Amino acid sequence: MTPRSLLAPGASVGTVHSLVALVLLGSFAYVGTMIDNFFAFAAQLTLTAREQFRTITSAQTLGVVVLVGLAVAVGSSLDVVPIRVVGVLAIAPWALAWRHWHHRRDAVTQAPRRGVTTTFVVTLGLGGDNLAVWIPLLRANGVVHAIALCVIFACCQVLFIALSWVLATHPRVVSWGRRSGPYFVPWLYVILGFVILAECHVFAFS
């Protein structure tokens, strides 16, 4: 492709569309796997002294960084696997959807008060769904695509923390989110499964 073609209006529009699609993909992949964690973390903050918010949120953020690092590492190890085969990992979010839907009527327990170490460990422990979705998406379209997704995840994490701090002062909203989450989170996982299939070009027959 020549420099002149890169500057053509069609190329510019295509680039903008690709960037918008990538931002939407990264945002949906983050929100879809973190929405239940979001309300649970906000509920935890309602029981946490305000002066401890920074240390608790740092522990949660460190846990997310470790999860992203694991997803990148595992995704890189799958470079030898054909991308369409990686698409089989769409089964994972579908299995998560079934599990969440099956337990949607379970009683919502009160969020426990956690310290820094426990918050970090729990974030990792709840990260199975994140890895199930993030690994194939980070593997799907090369290094630049993966780096861009990581940047989008970082921006989403900043919003996650900011909104968690705001919701910590509105416990009724947090309670509603924890009660309602089990009913709509499964559908997010179903959609994410199809997104993985599309990103891994499973539907491409050429």
Backbone as a printed PyTorch tensor [residue, N CA C, xyz], in Angstrom:
tensor([[[  0.8670,  -1.2120,   0.0000],
         [  0.0000,   0.0000,   0.0000],
         [  0.8860,   1.2380,   0.0000]],

        [[  0.6140,   2.1480,  -0.8940],
         [  1.4490,   3.3410,  -1.0190],
         [  1.0350,   4.3810,  -0.0050]],

        [[  1.9550,   5.3370,   0.3140],
         [  1.6090,   6.4200,   1.2330],
         [  0.3900,   7.1990,   0.7610]],

        [[  0.2600,   7.3920,  -0.5910],
         [ -0.8770,   8.1520,  -1.1020],
         [ -2.1920,   7.4260,  -0.7910]],

        [[ -2.1850,   6.0810,  -0.9220],
         [ -3.4110,   5.3310,  -0.6380],
         [ -3.7710,   5.3960,   0.8290]],

        [[ -2.7680,   5.4950,   1.6920],
         [ -3.0410,   5.6060,   3.1260],
         [ -3.7330,   6.9220,   3.4500]],

        [[ -3.4460,   7.9350,   2.6340],
         [ -4.0330,   9.2440,   2.8880],
         [ -5.3850,   9.4230,   2.2010]],

        [[ -5.7880,   8.4370,   1.4250],
         [ -7.0630,   8.5360,   0.7230],
         [ -8.2130,   8.5770,   1.7120]],

        [[ -9.2890,   9.3130,   1.3640],
         [-10.4310,   9.4210,   2.2760],
         [-10.9910,   8.0690,   2.6710]],

        [[-11.0810,   7.1300,   1.7290],
         [-11.6070,   5.8120,   2.0470],
         [-10.7730,   5.0900,   3.0850]],

        [[ -9.4380,   5.2320,   2.9660],
         [ -8.5530,   4.5870,   3.9290],
         [ -8.7260,   5.1970,   5.3080]],

        [[ -8.8810,   6.5330,   5.3610],
         [ -9.0530,   7.2100,   6.6420],
         [-10.3490,   6.7650,   7.3220]],

        [[-11.4220,   6.7020,   6.5420],
         [-12.7060,   6.2740,   7.0960],
         [-12.6180,   4.8430,   7.5930]],

        [[-11.9430,   3.9940,   6.8110],
         [-11.7920,   2.6060,   7.2260],
         [-11.0060,   2.4820,   8.5150]],

        [[ -9.9790,   3.3130,   8.6680],
         [ -9.1780,   3.2870,   9.8830],
         [-10.0010,   3.7190,  11.0950]],

        [[-10.7890,   4.7740,  10.9230],
         [-11.6450,   5.2560,  12.0120],
         [-12.6350,   4.1820,  12.4090]],

        [[-13.2460,   3.5440,  11.4280],
         [-14.2070,   2.4810,  11.7120],
         [-13.5460,   1.3370,  12.4580]],

        [[-12.3200,   0.9970,  12.0550],
         [-11.5930,  -0.0880,  12.7210],
         [-11.2850,   0.2720,  14.1710]],

        [[-10.8840,   1.5300,  14.4000],
         [-10.5870,   1.9700,  15.7640],
         [-11.8360,   1.9550,  16.6330]],

        [[-12.9460,   2.4320,  16.0770],
         [-14.2060,   2.4280,  16.8260],
         [-14.6110,   1.0040,  17.1610]],

        [[-14.4920,   0.1070,  16.1910],
         [-14.8420,  -1.2980,  16.4260],
         [-13.9590,  -1.9030,  17.5090]],

        [[-12.6690,  -1.5540,  17.4900],
         [-11.7430,  -2.0890,  18.4730],
         [-12.0660,  -1.5800,  19.8740]],

        [[-12.3860,  -0.2920,  19.9780],
         [-12.7510,   0.2860,  21.2780],
         [-14.0240,  -0.3690,  21.8080]],

        [[-15.0040,  -0.5680,  20.9340],
         [-16.2420,  -1.2280,  21.3490],
         [-15.9810,  -2.6640,  21.7790]],

        [[-15.1290,  -3.3600,  21.0400],
         [-14.7960,  -4.7460,  21.3790],
         [-14.1230,  -4.8240,  22.7460]],

        [[-13.0970,  -3.9860,  22.9530],
         [-12.3740,  -4.0150,  24.2180],
         [-13.2550,  -3.6260,  25.3910]],

        [[-14.0880,  -2.6060,  25.1860],
         [-14.9710,  -2.1510,  26.2630],
         [-15.9850,  -3.2300,  26.6220]],

        [[-16.5520,  -3.8640,  25.6060],
         [-17.5440,  -4.9080,  25.8670],
         [-16.9080,  -6.1230,  26.5270]],

        [[-15.6990,  -6.4820,  26.0860],
         [-14.9990,  -7.6190,  26.6900],
         [-14.6740,  -7.3520,  28.1510]],

        [[-14.3470,  -6.1180,  28.4660],
         [-14.0530,  -5.7670,  29.8660],
         [-15.3340,  -5.7280,  30.6870]],

        [[-16.3190,  -4.9670,  30.2160],
         [-17.5530,  -4.7970,  30.9840],
         [-18.2750,  -6.1300,  31.1590]],

        [[-18.3220,  -6.9210,  30.0900],
         [-19.0360,  -8.1900,  30.1610],
         [-18.4800,  -9.1480,  31.1980]],

        [[-17.1740,  -9.0810,  31.4240],
         [-16.5490,  -9.9980,  32.3830],
         [-16.3460,  -9.3670,  33.7580]],

        [[-16.5860,  -8.0570,  33.8790],
         [-16.3260,  -7.3740,  35.1480],
         [-17.5750,  -6.7930,  35.8020]],

        [[-18.7310,  -6.8800,  35.1560],
         [-19.9170,  -6.2230,  35.6950],
         [-20.3230,  -6.7970,  37.0480]],

        [[-20.2570,  -8.1360,  37.1950],
         [-20.6050,  -8.7230,  38.4860],
         [-19.5520,  -8.3900,  39.5370]],

        [[-18.2760,  -8.3810,  39.1190],
         [-17.1990,  -7.9980,  40.0320],
         [-17.3390,  -6.5300,  40.4510]],

        [[-17.8440,  -5.7130,  39.5310],
         [-18.0060,  -4.2930,  39.8080],
         [-18.9460,  -4.0610,  40.9880]],

        [[-20.1110,  -4.6660,  40.9490],
         [-21.0700,  -4.4680,  42.0340],
         [-20.5900,  -5.1230,  43.3280]],

        [[-19.9060,  -6.2640,  43.1970],
         [-19.3740,  -6.9150,  44.4000],
         [-18.2920,  -6.0500,  45.0430]],

        [[-17.4410,  -5.4290,  44.2190],
         [-16.3730,  -4.5860,  44.7510],
         [-16.9490,  -3.3100,  45.3560]],

        [[-17.9510,  -2.7310,  44.6890],
         [-18.6010,  -1.5370,  45.2440],
         [-19.2540,  -1.8570,  46.5860]],

        [[-19.8450,  -3.0640,  46.6780],
         [-20.4480,  -3.4760,  47.9490],
         [-19.3770,  -3.6170,  49.0290]],

        [[-18.2100,  -4.1160,  48.6400],
         [-17.1090,  -4.2250,  49.6010],
         [-16.6850,  -2.8350,  50.0910]],

        [[-16.6400,  -1.8680,  49.1730],
         [-16.2190,  -0.5200,  49.5610],
         [-17.2110,   0.1310,  50.5270]],

        [[-18.4830,  -0.2410,  50.4440],
         [-19.4580,   0.3370,  51.3770],
         [-19.1420,  -0.0660,  52.8160]],

        [[-18.3810,  -1.1430,  52.9960],
         [-18.0140,  -1.6080,  54.3380],
         [-16.5970,  -1.2120,  54.7190]],

        [[-15.9350,  -0.4800,  53.8190],
         [-14.5320,  -0.1280,  54.0200],
         [-14.4050,   1.3360,  54.4350]],

        [[-13.5280,   1.5920,  55.3840],
         [-13.2740,   2.9750,  55.8030],
         [-12.7260,   3.7760,  54.6170]],

        [[-13.1690,   5.0100,  54.5110],
         [-12.8060,   5.8420,  53.3530],
         [-11.2920,   5.9740,  53.2050]],

        [[-10.5700,   6.0460,  54.3020],
         [ -9.1200,   6.2170,  54.2140],
         [ -8.4150,   4.9680,  53.6760]],

        [[ -9.1260,   3.8470,  53.5910],
         [ -8.5320,   2.6120,  53.0650],
         [ -8.8970,   2.3550,  51.6130]],

        [[ -9.6800,   3.2530,  51.0250],
         [-10.1140,   3.0500,  49.6420],
         [ -8.9350,   2.8980,  48.6890]],

        [[ -7.9160,   3.7370,  48.8530],
         [ -6.7870,   3.7210,  47.9210],
         [ -6.0450,   2.3930,  47.9530]],

        [[ -5.7740,   1.8880,  49.1560],
         [ -5.0240,   0.6280,  49.2500],
         [ -5.8590,  -0.5460,  48.7460]],

        [[ -7.1670,  -0.5440,  49.0420],
         [ -8.0320,  -1.6320,  48.5760],
         [ -8.1660,  -1.6190,  47.0570]],

        [[ -8.3550,  -0.4290,  46.4790],
         [ -8.4910,  -0.3470,  45.0260],
         [ -7.1590,  -0.6520,  44.3340]],

        [[ -6.0430,  -0.3270,  44.9660],
         [ -4.7380,  -0.6790,  44.3890],
         [ -4.5740,  -2.1900,  44.3290]],

        [[ -5.0280,  -2.8790,  45.3800],
         [ -4.9440,  -4.3400,  45.4000],
         [ -5.8210,  -4.9490,  44.3220]],

        [[ -7.0320,  -4.4030,  44.1470],
         [ -7.9290,  -4.9150,  43.1130],
         [ -7.3510,  -4.6610,  41.7250]],

        [[ -6.7940,  -3.4740,  41.5190],
         [ -6.2000,  -3.1360,  40.2230],
         [ -4.9980,  -4.0200,  39.9240]],

        [[ -4.1720,  -4.2860,  40.9330],
         [ -3.0270,  -5.1720,  40.7350],
         [ -3.5020,  -6.5630,  40.3190]],

        [[ -4.5950,  -7.0190,  40.9180],
         [ -5.1480,  -8.3170,  40.5240],
         [ -5.5680,  -8.3310,  39.0690]],

        [[ -6.1950,  -7.2500,  38.6010],
         [ -6.6160,  -7.1650,  37.2060],
         [ -5.4030,  -7.1280,  36.2810]],

        [[ -4.3580,  -6.4000,  36.6820],
         [ -3.1280,  -6.3450,  35.8780],
         [ -2.5230,  -7.7350,  35.7370]],

        [[ -2.5100,  -8.4980,  36.8120],
         [ -1.9820,  -9.8610,  36.7590],
         [ -2.8310, -10.7160,  35.8180]],

        [[ -4.1490, -10.5590,  35.8690],
         [ -5.0350, -11.3200,  34.9870],
         [ -4.7790, -10.9900,  33.5190]],

        [[ -4.5990,  -9.7020,  33.2250],
         [ -4.3010,  -9.3040,  31.8480],
         [ -2.9630,  -9.8950,  31.4140]],

        [[ -1.9740,  -9.8560,  32.3200],
         [ -0.6710, -10.4350,  31.9990],
         [ -0.7670, -11.9210,  31.7150]],

        [[ -1.5530, -12.6290,  32.5100],
         [ -1.7500, -14.0670,  32.2770],
         [ -2.4410, -14.3130,  30.9400]],

        [[ -3.4430, -13.4940,  30.6310],
         [ -4.1590, -13.6570,  29.3630],
         [ -3.2300, -13.4260,  28.1750]],

        [[ -2.3680, -12.4110,  28.2870],
         [ -1.4090, -12.1340,  27.2160],
         [ -0.4260, -13.2900,  27.0750]],

        [[  0.0770, -13.7950,  28.2040],
         [  1.0550, -14.8820,  28.1680],
         [  0.4560, -16.1440,  27.5620]],

        [[ -0.7320, -16.5060,  28.0020],
         [ -1.3710, -17.7140,  27.4640],
         [ -1.7270, -17.5160,  26.0000]],

        [[ -2.2310, -16.3180,  25.6670],
         [ -2.5580, -16.0400,  24.2760],
         [ -1.3390, -16.1350,  23.3680]],

        [[ -0.1850, -15.6590,  23.8630],
         [  1.0510, -15.7380,  23.0780],
         [  1.4830, -17.1880,  22.8780]],

        [[  1.2330, -18.0170,  23.8860],
         [  1.6100, -19.4320,  23.7710],
         [  0.7470, -20.1740,  22.7600]],

        [[ -0.3750, -19.5590,  22.3820],
         [ -1.2680, -20.1850,  21.4050],
         [ -0.9600, -19.7610,  19.9770]],

        [[  0.1710, -19.0640,  19.7830],
         [  0.5260, -18.6140,  18.4390],
         [  0.6790, -19.7720,  17.4620]],

        [[  1.0580, -20.9320,  17.9730],
         [  1.2590, -22.0990,  17.0980],
         [ -0.0580, -22.7770,  16.7610]],

        [[ -1.1280, -22.3700,  17.4120],
         [ -2.4420, -22.9790,  17.1870],
         [ -3.2010, -22.1500,  16.1560]],

        [[ -3.7690, -22.7820,  15.1260],
         [ -4.5540, -22.0270,  14.1360],
         [ -5.6400, -21.2010,  14.8110]],

        [[ -5.8390, -19.9940,  14.3110],
         [ -6.7430, -19.0540,  14.9740],
         [ -8.1640, -19.5860,  15.0350]],

        [[ -8.5840, -20.3260,  14.0190],
         [ -9.9430, -20.8710,  14.0430],
         [-10.1040, -21.9220,  15.1420]],

        [[ -9.0270, -22.6210,  15.4450],
         [ -9.0760, -23.5990,  16.5330],
         [ -9.2020, -22.8820,  17.8780]],

        [[ -8.5220, -21.7330,  17.9980],
         [ -8.6300, -20.9340,  19.2250],
         [-10.0820, -20.5230,  19.4480]],

        [[-10.8310, -20.3640,  18.3700],
         [-12.2360, -19.9940,  18.4740],
         [-13.0670, -20.9860,  19.2690]],

        [[-12.5700, -22.2150,  19.4110],
         [-13.2760, -23.2140,  20.2170],
         [-13.4310, -22.7320,  21.6610]],

        [[-12.5530, -21.8100,  22.0930],
         [-12.6270, -21.2830,  23.4550],
         [-13.9150, -20.4980,  23.7010]],

        [[-14.7060, -20.2720,  22.6540],
         [-16.0150, -19.6340,  22.8390],
         [-16.9000, -20.4840,  23.7440]],

        [[-16.5820, -21.7710,  23.8330],
         [-17.3540, -22.6580,  24.7160],
         [-17.2670, -22.1840,  26.1610]],

        [[-16.1250, -21.6060,  26.5450],
         [-15.9190, -21.2040,  27.9410],
         [-16.9320, -20.1530,  28.4030]],

        [[-17.0970, -19.0110,  27.6910],
         [-18.1120, -18.0600,  28.1520],
         [-19.5270, -18.6150,  28.0820]],

        [[-19.7980, -19.5320,  27.1440],
         [-21.1240, -20.1430,  27.0940],
         [-21.3650, -21.0230,  28.3180]],

        [[-20.3060, -21.7150,  28.7590],
         [-20.4260, -22.5180,  29.9800],
         [-20.6370, -21.6110,  31.1890]],

        [[-19.9460, -20.4850,  31.2090],
         [-20.1360, -19.5200,  32.2980],
         [-21.5530, -18.9580,  32.2820]],

        [[-22.0860, -18.7290,  31.0820],
         [-23.4580, -18.2270,  30.9690],
         [-24.4410, -19.2180,  31.5800]],

        [[-24.2320, -20.4890,  31.2560],
         [-25.1140, -21.5210,  31.8100],
         [-24.9940, -21.5750,  33.3280]],

        [[-23.7910, -21.5060,  33.8550],
         [-23.5950, -21.5790,  35.3070],
         [-24.2660, -20.3990,  36.0140]],

        [[-24.0550, -19.1980,  35.4750],
         [-24.6580, -18.0100,  36.0940],
         [-26.1890, -18.0720,  36.0160]],

        [[-26.7010, -18.5180,  34.8710],
         [-28.1600, -18.5930,  34.7300],
         [-28.7470, -19.6430,  35.6790]],

        [[-28.0410, -20.7460,  35.8230],
         [-28.5050, -21.8270,  36.7020],
         [-28.5680, -21.3630,  38.1610]],

        [[-27.6700, -20.4380,  38.5340],
         [-27.6100, -19.9720,  39.9220],
         [-28.2130, -18.5790,  40.1010]],

        [[-29.0140, -18.1320,  39.1280],
         [-29.5100, -16.7560,  39.1710],
         [-30.4350, -16.5000,  40.3570]],

        [[-31.0700, -17.5410,  40.8790],
         [-32.0010, -17.3460,  41.9860],
         [-31.3520, -17.6010,  43.3500]],

        [[-30.0560, -17.8570,  43.3540],
         [-29.3680, -18.0700,  44.6310],
         [-29.4020, -16.7860,  45.4500]],

        [[-29.4610, -16.9430,  46.7440],
         [-29.4880, -15.7740,  47.6320],
         [-28.1870, -14.9890,  47.5090]],

        [[-28.3010, -13.6740,  47.4960],
         [-27.1300, -12.7990,  47.4290],
         [-26.6130, -12.5760,  48.8420]],

        [[-25.3760, -13.0030,  49.0720],
         [-24.7920, -12.8560,  50.4020],
         [-24.2160, -11.4560,  50.5680]],

        [[-24.1390, -11.0150,  51.7970],
         [-23.5640,  -9.6980,  52.0640],
         [-22.0720,  -9.7150,  51.7810]],

        [[-21.6000,  -8.6680,  51.1420],
         [-20.1690,  -8.5750,  50.8260],
         [-19.3560,  -8.4960,  52.1130]],

        [[-18.3270,  -9.3330,  52.2400],
         [-17.5040,  -9.2810,  53.4490],
         [-16.5320,  -8.1150,  53.4160]],

        [[-16.0760,  -7.7260,  54.5820],
         [-15.0420,  -6.6970,  54.6650],
         [-13.6980,  -7.3720,  54.4630]],

        [[-12.9370,  -6.9240,  53.4650],
         [-11.6700,  -7.5720,  53.1120],
         [-10.5200,  -6.5940,  53.2590]],

        [[ -9.3440,  -7.1640,  53.5300],
         [ -8.1190,  -6.3840,  53.5640],
         [ -7.4560,  -6.3590,  52.2010]],

        [[ -6.2420,  -5.8110,  52.1550],
         [ -5.5290,  -5.6510,  50.8930],
         [ -5.1990,  -7.0050,  50.2680]],

        [[ -4.5900,  -7.8960,  51.0360],
         [ -4.1770,  -9.1930,  50.4950],
         [ -5.3730, -10.0060,  50.0380]],

        [[ -6.4250, -10.0150,  50.8500],
         [ -7.6160, -10.7880,  50.4950],
         [ -8.2650, -10.2360,  49.2310]],

        [[ -8.2940,  -8.9180,  49.0950],
         [ -8.8680,  -8.3060,  47.8960],
         [ -8.1000,  -8.7370,  46.6510]],

        [[ -6.7750,  -8.7400,  46.7350],
         [ -5.9420,  -9.1630,  45.6040],
         [ -6.1990, -10.6290,  45.2670]],

        [[ -6.2220, -11.4820,  46.2830],
         [ -6.4110, -12.9260,  46.0630],
         [ -7.8000, -13.2040,  45.5000]],

        [[ -8.8170, -12.5350,  46.0320],
         [-10.1810, -12.7410,  45.5500],
         [-10.3200, -12.2760,  44.1060]],

        [[ -9.6810, -11.1730,  43.7480],
         [ -9.7180, -10.6910,  42.3660],
         [ -9.1500, -11.7380,  41.4160]],

        [[ -8.0470, -12.3580,  41.8110],
         [ -7.4730, -13.4330,  40.9950],
         [ -8.4030, -14.6380,  40.9710]],

        [[ -8.9730, -14.9580,  42.1220],
         [ -9.8420, -16.1270,  42.2030],
         [-11.0930, -15.9960,  41.3600]],

        [[-11.5730, -14.7730,  41.1900],
         [-12.7670, -14.5360,  40.3900],
         [-12.4310, -14.2810,  38.9200]],

        [[-11.1620, -14.4350,  38.5490],
         [-10.7210, -14.0600,  37.2090],
         [-10.8410, -15.1290,  36.1510]],

        [[-11.4420, -16.2660,  36.4890],
         [-11.5730, -17.3280,  35.4880],
         [-12.3700, -16.8920,  34.2720]],

        [[-13.4660, -16.1560,  34.4910],
         [-14.2650, -15.6930,  33.3590],
         [-13.5110, -14.6590,  32.5370]],

        [[-12.7210, -13.8050,  33.2070],
         [-11.9060, -12.8300,  32.4720],
         [-10.9340, -13.5390,  31.5310]],

        [[-10.2370, -14.5400,  32.0520],
         [ -9.2620, -15.2720,  31.2420],
         [ -9.9420, -16.0020,  30.0910]],

        [[-11.1170, -16.5710,  30.3540],
         [-11.8200, -17.3300,  29.3260],
         [-12.1690, -16.4700,  28.1200]],

        [[-12.4410, -15.1950,  28.3600],
         [-12.8050, -14.2840,  27.2710],
         [-11.5880, -13.5580,  26.7270]],

        [[-10.7200, -13.0780,  27.6110],
         [ -9.6080, -12.2430,  27.1710],
         [ -8.5480, -13.0160,  26.3940]],

        [[ -8.2850, -14.2670,  26.7440],
         [ -7.2300, -15.0240,  26.0640],
         [ -7.4690, -15.1190,  24.5650]],

        [[ -8.6300, -15.6220,  24.1100],
         [ -8.8120, -15.7070,  22.6490],
         [ -8.8620, -14.3500,  21.9640]],

        [[ -9.4140, -13.3300,  22.6350],
         [ -9.4770, -12.0120,  22.0040],
         [ -8.0940, -11.3920,  21.8540]],

        [[ -7.2310, -11.5860,  22.8500],
         [ -5.8720, -11.0520,  22.7640],
         [ -5.0280, -11.8230,  21.7540]],

        [[ -5.3900, -13.0610,  21.4910],
         [ -4.6680, -13.8950,  20.5260],
         [ -5.1370, -13.6520,  19.0960]],

        [[ -6.3600, -13.1620,  18.9290],
         [ -7.0360, -13.2440,  17.6400],
         [ -6.3600, -12.4920,  16.4950]],

        [[ -5.8960, -11.2640,  16.7260],
         [ -5.5070, -10.4240,  15.5860],
         [ -4.1270,  -9.7910,  15.7060]],

        [[ -3.2000, -10.4410,  16.3690],
         [ -1.8360,  -9.9700,  16.3630],
         [ -1.4620,  -9.0780,  17.5350]],

        [[ -0.1880,  -8.6810,  17.5460],
         [  0.3910,  -7.9670,  18.6800],
         [ -0.1930,  -6.5700,  18.8310]],

        [[ -0.3000,  -5.8280,  17.7350],
         [ -0.8180,  -4.4580,  17.8150],
         [ -2.2510,  -4.4580,  18.3540]],

        [[ -3.0430,  -5.3790,  17.8620],
         [ -4.4240,  -5.5300,  18.3210],
         [ -4.4540,  -5.8270,  19.8230]],

        [[ -3.5650,  -6.7160,  20.2690],
         [ -3.5210,  -7.0870,  21.6910],
         [ -3.1000,  -5.9030,  22.5600]],

        [[ -2.1070,  -5.1430,  22.0940],
         [ -1.6550,  -3.9730,  22.8530],
         [ -2.7870,  -2.9490,  22.9680]],

        [[ -3.4980,  -2.7340,  21.8640],
         [ -4.6100,  -1.7910,  21.8760],
         [ -5.6960,  -2.2370,  22.8580]],

        [[ -5.9910,  -3.5290,  22.8920],
         [ -6.9890,  -4.0460,  23.8320],
         [ -6.5340,  -3.8300,  25.2740]],

        [[ -5.2440,  -4.0270,  25.5340],
         [ -4.7210,  -3.8090,  26.8900],
         [ -4.8760,  -2.3470,  27.3100]],

        [[ -4.6450,  -1.4230,  26.3700],
         [ -4.8270,   0.0050,  26.6680],
         [ -6.2940,   0.2960,  26.9710]],

        [[ -7.1940,  -0.3080,  26.1950],
         [ -8.6300,  -0.1170,  26.4240],
         [ -9.0210,  -0.6890,  27.7830]],

        [[ -8.4850,  -1.8670,  28.1280],
         [ -8.7560,  -2.4560,  29.4370],
         [ -8.2970,  -1.5230,  30.5560]],

        [[ -7.1360,  -0.8910,  30.3590],
         [ -6.6090,   0.0220,  31.3750],
         [ -7.5480,   1.2100,  31.5740]],

        [[ -8.0560,   1.7540,  30.4650],
         [ -8.9980,   2.8800,  30.5670],
         [-10.2840,   2.4390,  31.2670]],

        [[-10.7510,   1.2470,  30.9320],
         [-11.9620,   0.7220,  31.5760],
         [-11.7360,   0.4960,  33.0650]],

        [[-10.5250,   0.0720,  33.4260],
         [-10.2230,  -0.1490,  34.8400],
         [-10.2700,   1.1570,  35.6270]],

        [[ -9.7970,   2.2390,  35.0150],
         [ -9.8730,   3.5520,  35.6700],
         [-11.3370,   3.9200,  35.9250]],

        [[-12.1870,   3.6970,  34.9270],
         [-13.6190,   3.9770,  35.0980],
         [-14.2340,   3.0490,  36.1420]],

        [[-13.7940,   1.7990,  36.1560],
         [-14.2700,   0.8190,  37.1410],
         [-14.0400,   1.3350,  38.5530]],

        [[-12.8320,   1.8040,  38.8130],
         [-12.4870,   2.2910,  40.1470],
         [-13.2710,   3.5600,  40.4790]],

        [[-13.3150,   4.5010,  39.5290],
         [-14.0130,   5.7690,  39.7820],
         [-15.4870,   5.5350,  40.0930]],

        [[-16.1490,   4.6970,  39.2960],
         [-17.5670,   4.4270,  39.5120],
         [-17.8010,   3.6310,  40.7910]],

        [[-16.8580,   2.7530,  41.1340],
         [-16.9750,   1.9910,  42.3830],
         [-16.9490,   2.9300,  43.5740]],

        [[-16.0720,   3.9080,  43.5390],
         [-15.9960,   4.8850,  44.6290],
         [-17.2970,   5.6780,  44.7300]],

        [[-17.8670,   6.0360,  43.5780],
         [-19.1230,   6.7910,  43.5960],
         [-20.2580,   5.9280,  44.1520]],

        [[-20.3490,   4.6860,  43.6790],
         [-21.4380,   3.8110,  44.1160],
         [-21.3100,   3.4010,  45.5760]],

        [[-20.1070,   3.4780,  46.1130],
         [-19.9170,   3.1090,  47.5200],
         [-20.7440,   3.9810,  48.4500]],

        [[-21.1480,   5.1540,  47.9640],
         [-21.9880,   6.0500,  48.7720],
         [-23.4740,   5.8610,  48.4690]],

        [[-23.7930,   4.8810,  47.6060],
         [-25.1860,   4.5930,  47.2450],
         [-25.4430,   3.0890,  47.3950]],

        [[-25.4950,   2.6040,  48.6170],
         [-25.6320,   1.1610,  48.8470],
         [-26.8860,   0.5400,  48.2340]],

        [[-27.9530,   1.3220,  48.0720],
         [-29.1690,   0.7670,  47.4720],
         [-28.9510,   0.4030,  46.0090]],

        [[-28.1950,   1.2480,  45.3030],
         [-27.8830,   0.9580,  43.8990],
         [-27.0070,  -0.2870,  43.8100]],

        [[-26.0640,  -0.4020,  44.7310],
         [-25.1910,  -1.5740,  44.7570],
         [-26.0090,  -2.8410,  45.0000]],

        [[-26.9340,  -2.7700,  45.9390],
         [-27.7820,  -3.9290,  46.2400],
         [-28.6160,  -4.3270,  45.0280]],

        [[-29.1690,  -3.3220,  44.3320],
         [-29.9340,  -3.6150,  43.1190],
         [-29.0580,  -4.2980,  42.0720]],

        [[-27.8510,  -3.7960,  41.8760],
         [-26.9470,  -4.3770,  40.8930],
         [-26.5930,  -5.8200,  41.2110]],

        [[-26.3730,  -6.1110,  42.4890],
         [-26.0180,  -7.4770,  42.8700],
         [-27.2040,  -8.4240,  42.7120]],

        [[-28.4100,  -7.9230,  42.9160],
         [-29.5970,  -8.7660,  42.7350],
         [-29.9260,  -8.9760,  41.2620]],

        [[-29.7150,  -7.9450,  40.4480],
         [-30.0950,  -8.0050,  39.0380],
         [-29.0320,  -8.6470,  38.1650]],

        [[-27.7720,  -8.5460,  38.5770],
         [-26.6700,  -9.0550,  37.7680],
         [-26.8480, -10.4780,  37.2830]],

        [[-27.2320, -11.4280,  38.1480],
         [-27.3670, -12.8210,  37.7050],
         [-28.3540, -13.0280,  36.5700]],

        [[-29.2330, -12.0550,  36.3190],
         [-30.2260, -12.2090,  35.2570],
         [-29.7470, -11.6920,  33.9070]],

        [[-28.8350, -10.7010,  33.8920],
         [-28.3830, -10.2000,  32.5960],
         [-26.9400, -10.5650,  32.2600]],

        [[-26.1250, -10.9130,  33.2680],
         [-24.7370, -11.3060,  32.9900],
         [-24.6470, -12.5320,  32.0840]],

        [[-25.4930, -13.5660,  32.2650],
         [-25.4010, -14.7220,  31.3590],
         [-25.5470, -14.3580,  29.8880]],

        [[-26.4250, -13.3940,  29.5950],
         [-26.6170, -13.0020,  28.1970],
         [-25.3800, -12.2880,  27.6490]],

        [[-24.6740, -11.5660,  28.5050],
         [-23.4210, -10.9470,  28.0750],
         [-22.3970, -12.0070,  27.7010]],

        [[-22.3450, -13.0830,  28.4800],
         [-21.4110, -14.1700,  28.1650],
         [-21.7770, -14.8680,  26.8550]],

        [[-23.0740, -15.0360,  26.6060],
         [-23.4990, -15.6480,  25.3470],
         [-23.0160, -14.8110,  24.1630]],

        [[-23.2180, -13.4880,  24.2610],
         [-22.7750, -12.5930,  23.1870],
         [-21.2620, -12.6400,  23.0350]],

        [[-20.5370, -12.6520,  24.1640],
         [-19.0720, -12.6950,  24.1110],
         [-18.5860, -13.9670,  23.4280]],

        [[-19.3020, -15.0680,  23.6050],
         [-18.9260, -16.2970,  22.9150],
         [-18.9760, -16.1230,  21.4090]],

        [[-20.0330, -15.4780,  20.9140],
         [-20.1300, -15.2320,  19.4730],
         [-19.0860, -14.2170,  19.0150]],

        [[-18.7580, -13.2490,  19.8710],
         [-17.7010, -12.2910,  19.5300],
         [-16.3690, -13.0170,  19.3470]],

        [[-16.0860, -13.9700,  20.2300],
         [-14.8480, -14.7480,  20.1140],
         [-14.8250, -15.5100,  18.7920]],

        [[-15.9460, -16.1420,  18.4320],
         [-16.0160, -16.8720,  17.1590],
         [-15.7440, -15.9360,  15.9850]],

        [[-16.3230, -14.7360,  16.0350],
         [-16.1270, -13.7860,  14.9400],
         [-14.6790, -13.3020,  14.8760]],

        [[-14.1080, -12.9580,  16.0460],
         [-12.7340, -12.4540,  16.0850],
         [-11.7270, -13.5260,  15.6440]],

        [[-12.0550, -14.7740,  15.8950],
         [-11.1590, -15.8730,  15.5080],
         [-11.4770, -16.3740,  14.0880]],

        [[-12.3250, -15.6310,  13.3660],
         [-12.6170, -15.8970,  11.9590],
         [-13.2180, -17.2840,  11.7390]],

        [[-13.9460, -17.7790,  12.7300],
         [-14.5900, -19.0850,  12.5770],
         [-15.6680, -19.0240,  11.5020]],

        [[-16.2890, -17.8410,  11.3320],
         [-17.3610, -17.6960,  10.3560],
         [-16.8400, -17.3330,   8.9670]],

        [[-15.5180, -17.2200,   8.8260],
         [-14.9390, -16.8830,   7.5170],
         [-14.7230, -18.1790,   6.7380]],

        [[-15.3460, -18.2800,   5.5810],
         [-15.2870, -19.5240,   4.8080],
         [-14.3830, -19.4170,   3.5920]],

        [[-13.6880, -18.3030,   3.4700],
         [-12.8060, -18.1400,   2.3110],
         [-11.5100, -18.8950,   2.5120]]])
